[in-house]
């Protein structure tokens, strides 16, 4: 079965087709980073308009590769969570195609797409596992007993980890999007004179909080004005190490609490080199295994939506083509098992 996946939850337009028979993927991705750079963040109205302009041409390119629109068996799209206007663009395109082609259609949870992205690799994680979902909008640990059966073990009480990276990068005067820029600076040195706290690690539990790290960074920046390149590098290194070490501690606790031996790390921050190295080392020390998506599937993309949709569609799930519901907020725990 060939499933068309449409991702439009924020500022990436992702169109992909996943063939469930052989695992083949065709995909296109358009990033709006340059459009939003001058504003220092995503402008929802501009994001929606750009999805309108870019989705159809990307779809036409893929259809040309797979043999035309008749090759599509079903359609999946991101229903939420995300920016309402951006979600509506993808939802309307998906449902319009489904109505015109008389094909099944299904709205997919964006974070389930991320959670399942490591399964696009040949070396797939075995169930059950703990999932660490880390992105610009989400930070959470999830107990995954089976596909679709999710229990949130802990999540951020304030800033998501990707958001904390971006805000701290802005304090350092780095260009948008700042997270990858900060990570590149941090990786360029082996140590720093600065020390950041590891928030909420001195108490039991699996909740996160990153706003305090942002405040600590602000205080250090204020005390060390004017910043030179050496100071920026050391602050970036200390900040990244505090974030990664906090995630390491919480992941270790989650594995101990659940008794699982497999850890899945997904979302945009899952591409962070330091995080990957630290969690792989920790997994080896605990006789566990850690799985990451390919870097191209860490950020928002259509392939993960097509794959998650395929699993549910093959399980007999689909939506009414007239259902116009998109969701800015949507709990993973409300999903039904696959």
C-alpha positions in Angstrom: 0.0 0.0 0.0 1.3 3.4 -1.0 0.4 6.1 1.6 0.8 9.8 0.9 1.9 11.7 4.0 1.5 15.4 4.4 3.2 17.3 7.2 2.4 21.0 7.8 2.3 21.5 11.6 4.7 24.4 11.8 7.3 25.8 9.3 8.3 22.8 7.2 6.2 21.5 4.3 6.8 17.8 4.1 5.3 15.6 1.4 6.2 11.9 1.2 4.9 8.6 -0.1 5.6 5.4 1.9 5.2 1.9 0.3 4.3 -0.5 3.1 5.1 -3.5 0.8 8.8 -2.8 0.5 9.6 0.2 2.7 10.4 2.5 -0.2 10.1 6.2 0.5 9.7 9.2 -1.9 9.8 12.5 -0.2 10.2 16.3 -0.5 10.8 18.8 2.2 10.6 22.6 2.1 11.9 24.6 5.0 10.7 28.2 5.7 13.7 29.1 7.8 14.9 31.9 5.6 11.4 33.4 5.5 11.1 33.6 9.3 14.8 34.5 10.0 14.2 38.2 9.9 11.5 37.9 12.6 13.6 35.7 14.9 10.9 33.0 15.0 8.0 31.4 13.2 5.2 33.8 12.2 2.1 31.6 12.0 0.3 33.6 9.2 3.4 33.5 7.0 3.8 29.8 7.7 0.3 29.0 6.6 0.6 31.0 3.4 3.9 29.3 2.5 2.4 25.9 3.0 -0.4 26.9 0.5 2.3 28.0 -2.0 4.6 25.0 -1.6 2.5 21.9 -0.9 1.0 21.4 -4.4 4.3 21.7 -6.3 6.0 19.3 -4.0 3.2 16.8 -4.4 3.3 17.1 -8.2 7.1 16.3 -8.1 6.5 13.1 -6.1 3.5 12.0 -8.2 5.7 12.2 -11.2 8.1 9.7 -9.6 5.6 7.1 -8.5 3.5 7.0 -11.6 0.8 9.6 -11.0 -2.0 10.2 -8.6 -3.6 6.8 -9.3 -0.7 5.1 -7.5 -1.8 6.5 -4.2 -3.8 4.0 -2.1 -4.5 6.2 1.0 -3.6 9.5 2.6 -2.3 10.6 6.0 -1.8 14.1 7.3 -0.8 15.8 10.5 -3.9 16.6 12.4 -2.1 18.1 15.4 -0.6 19.3 17.6 0.7 22.4 15.9 -0.2 25.8 14.5 -3.9 25.8 13.6 -3.6 27.7 10.3 -0.7 25.6 9.2 -2.4 22.3 10.1 -5.5 23.4 8.2 -3.6 23.7 5.0 -2.3 20.1 5.1 -5.7 18.8 6.3 -7.6 20.5 3.6 -5.2 19.2 0.9 -5.4 15.7 2.3 -9.1 15.5 2.6 -9.7 17.2 -0.8 -7.5 14.6 -2.5 -9.2 11.8 -0.5 -12.6 13.0 -1.6 -11.6 13.4 -5.3 -9.8 10.0 -5.4 -12.3 8.2 -3.1 -9.4 7.0 -1.0 -9.1 6.4 2.8 -7.8 9.4 4.8 -6.4 9.6 8.4 -5.3 12.4 10.6 -2.0 11.5 12.4 -0.6 12.8 15.7 2.5 14.7 15.0 4.4 13.4 18.0 3.5 9.8 17.2 5.1 10.4 13.8 8.3 11.5 15.6 8.1 8.6 18.0 7.8 6.0 15.2 10.5 7.7 12.9 13.3 5.4 14.2 11.3 2.5 12.7 12.0 3.7 9.2 15.5 2.3 9.7 16.3 -1.4 9.1 17.5 -1.8 12.7 14.1 -1.1 14.4 13.6 -0.8 18.2 11.8 -3.7 19.8 8.8 -3.1 22.0 8.4 -2.2 24.8 10.6 0.9 25.0 11.0 4.4 26.6 10.8 7.3 24.1 12.4 10.6 24.7 10.7 13.2 22.4 12.8 16.4 22.2 11.9 19.2 19.9 11.3 22.9 19.7 7.8 22.5 21.1 7.9 19.3 23.2 10.1 17.5 25.7 8.6 14.3 27.2 9.4 10.8 28.3 6.9 8.2 27.1 6.4 4.6 28.2 5.6 2.7 24.9 4.2 -0.8 25.8 2.8 -1.3 22.3 2.1 0.9 19.3 -0.5 3.4 20.1 -0.4 2.5 23.8 1.4 5.4 25.4 1.9 6.6 29.0 3.6 10.0 29.5 6.1 9.5 32.3 7.2 13.2 32.5 7.3 16.3 30.4 8.6 19.9 30.6 6.7 22.2 32.9 7.8 25.2 30.9 10.2 25.6 27.9 10.7 22.6 25.6 14.4 21.8 25.2 14.6 23.0 21.6 13.0 26.3 22.7 15.5 26.7 25.5 18.4 26.1 23.0 16.9 28.8 20.6 16.3 31.4 23.4 19.8 30.9 24.8 21.3 31.2 21.3 19.5 34.5 20.9 21.1 35.7 24.2 24.5 34.9 22.7 23.6 36.9 19.5 23.5 33.8 17.3 21.3 33.9 14.1 17.9 32.1 13.9 17.4 29.2 14.2 19.8 29.3 17.1 19.8 25.8 18.4 22.0 24.2 15.8 24.3 27.3 15.9 24.7 27.0 19.7 25.4 23.2 19.4 28.1 23.8 16.8 29.8 26.4 19.1 29.5 24.0 22.1 31.1 21.2 20.2 34.1 23.3 19.3 35.6 23.1 22.8 36.1 20.4 25.4 35.5 22.3 28.6 34.2 25.6 30.0 34.8 27.8 33.0 31.0 28.1 33.6 28.7 25.7 35.3 24.9 25.5 34.8 22.4 23.7 37.1 20.8 20.4 36.2 17.2 21.4 36.9 14.9 19.0 38.8 17.5 16.2 39.0 18.0 16.6 42.8 14.5 15.3 43.5 12.5 12.2 42.4 10.4 12.3 39.3 10.7 12.5 35.5 9.4 16.1 34.9 11.6 18.7 33.2 12.1 22.4 33.5 14.4 24.4 31.3 13.4 28.0 32.0 15.9 28.2 34.9 18.8 27.3 32.5 17.7 30.2 30.3 17.7 32.5 33.3 21.2 31.2 34.3 22.4 31.9 30.8 21.0 35.4 30.9 22.7 36.2 34.2 26.1 34.9 32.9 25.7 37.0 29.8 24.9 40.1 31.8 27.9 39.6 34.1 30.4 39.1 31.2 29.6 42.0 28.9 30.8 42.6 26.3 30.8 39.0 25.0 33.7 38.0 22.8 33.9 34.8 20.8 35.7 32.8 23.5 33.0 33.6 26.1 30.2 32.7 23.7 31.8 29.3 23.0 32.3 28.5 26.7 28.7 29.6 27.6 27.3 27.5 24.8 29.4 24.5 25.9 28.3 24.8 29.5 24.6 25.2 28.6 24.5 22.3 26.1 26.3 20.0 28.6 23.8 20.9 31.4 20.8 20.1 29.0 22.3 16.9 27.8 23.3 15.7 31.3 19.8 16.5 32.6 18.3 14.4 29.7 20.7 11.6 30.5 19.8 11.5 34.2 16.0 11.5 33.4 16.4 8.8 30.7 18.3 6.6 33.1 15.5 7.0 35.7 12.8 6.2 33.1 14.6 3.0 32.1 14.9 1.9 35.7 11.3 2.8 36.5 9.8 0.9 33.5 12.4 -1.9 33.4 12.7 -1.5 29.7 16.0 -2.1 27.9 15.3 0.0 24.8 15.4 3.8 24.5 14.1 5.7 21.5 15.2 9.3 21.0 13.3 11.4 18.4 12.4 14.9 17.4 14.6 17.8 16.1 16.9 17.8 19.1 17.5 14.1 18.6 20.0 15.2 15.9 22.3 16.8 18.5 25.6 15.1 18.3 26.5 15.5 22.0 23.1 14.0 23.1 23.6 11.0 20.9 27.1 10.3 22.1 26.1 10.7 25.8 23.0 8.5 25.6 24.8 5.8 23.6 27.5 5.7 26.3 24.9 5.5 29.0 22.9 2.7 27.3 26.1 0.7 27.0 26.8 1.0 30.7 23.3 -0.2 31.5 23.2 -3.1 29.0 20.4 -1.2 27.1 20.1 0.0 23.5 19.3 3.4 22.2 17.8 4.1 18.8 17.7 7.4 16.8 16.1 8.2 13.6 18.2 9.1 10.6 19.1 12.8 10.8 16.8 13.6 7.9 13.9 12.2 9.9 14.6 14.1 13.2 13.1 17.3 12.1 9.5 17.5 10.8 9.0 15.5 7.6 6.3 13.8 5.6 7.8 10.3 5.7 7.1 9.9 9.4 3.5 10.9 8.9 3.1 8.5 6.0 4.6 5.7 8.1 2.6 6.4 11.2 -0.5 6.7 9.0 0.3 3.5 7.2 0.4 1.5 10.4 -3.0 2.8 11.5 -4.6 2.5 8.1 -3.4 -1.1 7.8 -4.9 -1.7 11.2 -8.3 -0.6 9.8 -8.5 2.9 11.1 -9.6 5.9 8.9 -11.5 9.1 9.2 -14.6 10.5 7.7 -13.5 12.6 4.7 -15.8 15.4 5.9 -14.1 15.6 9.3 -12.5 19.0 9.5 -11.1 18.8 13.0 -7.4 19.9 13.5 -5.9 20.2 17.0 -3.5 22.8 18.4 -3.2 20.5 21.5 -3.6 16.8 21.5 -2.3 14.3 24.2 -0.5 11.2 23.0 -2.3 9.3 25.8 -5.7 9.8 24.1 -4.7 7.8 21.0 -6.1 4.3 20.5 -3.8 1.3 20.2 -2.8 0.2 16.7 
